[in-house]
Amino acid sequence: MDVQKLIHEQVTRNPVVLYMKGTPRMPMCGFSAFAVQLLDACGVREYLSVNVLEDPAIRQGVKEYANWPTIPQLYVNGQFIGGSDIMREMYESGELQQLLEPLLQKA
């Protein structure tokens, strides 16, 4: 399958997707660990996490898909949100919680 098509399917079929280095239980970089902590702090327990270290094509493809050069990358309801710095800013302003809260009510 074409990597761009695969990424598109992942982000549109899952309410919350985090492309990261490592896994939520074992992040392989501080930025990915921080992104997981922010999702935890928002009460998000279920989401698709994609370890970009396992697949170089996805690692490069996700950067092209969002036109965003760094990882982690967060998607909510198919929309690119940003990396850990943007997630932090949104969390501090309450925007991230507001964005994710409707998804928690469905669970």
C-alpha positions in Angstrom: 0.0 0.0 0.0 1.2 3.5 -0.8 2.5 5.1 2.5 0.5 8.3 2.0 -2.7 6.3 1.6 -1.8 4.3 4.7 -1.2 7.4 6.7 -4.5 9.0 5.4 -6.4 5.8 6.5 -4.8 5.8 9.9 -5.6 9.5 10.7 -9.1 9.3 9.3 -10.2 6.0 10.8 -9.0 6.7 14.3 -10.2 9.7 16.4 -6.7 10.3 17.9 -3.4 9.3 16.3 0.1 10.0 17.6 3.1 9.4 15.4 6.0 9.1 17.8 9.4 7.6 18.4 8.8 4.5 20.4 5.6 3.5 22.1 3.4 5.1 24.8 4.8 2.6 27.3 8.4 3.1 26.0 9.0 6.4 24.3 12.3 6.7 22.6 12.7 10.5 22.8 11.8 13.2 25.3 9.4 15.0 22.9 7.4 11.8 22.3 7.3 11.1 26.0 6.0 14.6 26.7 3.3 14.2 24.0 2.1 10.9 25.7 2.1 12.7 29.1 -0.1 15.5 27.7 -2.6 13.0 26.3 -2.6 11.2 29.6 -3.2 14.5 31.4 -6.2 15.1 29.1 -7.6 11.7 30.0 -7.0 10.1 26.6 -6.4 6.4 27.3 -7.1 4.9 23.8 -5.5 6.1 20.7 -3.5 4.8 17.8 0.2 5.3 18.4 2.5 4.7 15.4 6.2 4.0 16.2 8.0 5.7 13.3 11.2 4.1 14.2 9.8 0.7 13.0 9.2 2.0 9.5 11.4 4.5 7.7 8.8 5.0 5.0 6.2 6.1 7.6 8.8 8.2 9.4 9.4 10.2 6.2 5.9 9.9 4.9 4.2 11.5 7.9 6.5 14.5 7.6 5.4 14.9 4.0 1.7 14.2 4.8 1.5 17.1 7.2 4.3 19.2 5.7 5.7 19.2 9.2 9.4 18.3 9.7 9.4 16.9 13.2 8.0 14.0 15.2 5.8 13.5 17.3 2.8 14.5 15.4 -0.8 14.5 16.8 -3.9 14.1 14.7 -7.4 14.5 16.1 -10.5 13.5 14.0 -8.3 13.5 10.9 -6.9 17.0 11.5 -3.2 17.6 12.0 -2.8 19.4 15.4 1.0 19.7 15.7 4.0 18.5 17.6 4.8 18.5 21.3 5.5 22.2 21.5 2.1 23.0 20.0 0.4 20.4 22.2 2.1 22.0 25.2 0.8 25.5 24.2 -2.7 24.1 23.6 -2.7 22.3 26.9 -1.6 25.4 28.9 -4.4 27.4 27.3 -7.0 24.7 27.8 -7.5 24.2 24.0 -6.1 20.6 24.0 -8.5 19.5 26.7 -11.4 21.2 24.9 -10.5 19.5 21.7 -10.2 16.0 23.2 -13.1 16.2 25.7 -15.8 15.3 23.2 -13.8 12.1 22.3 -13.6 11.1 26.0 -17.4 11.3 26.4 -17.9 8.8 23.5 -15.6 6.2 25.2 
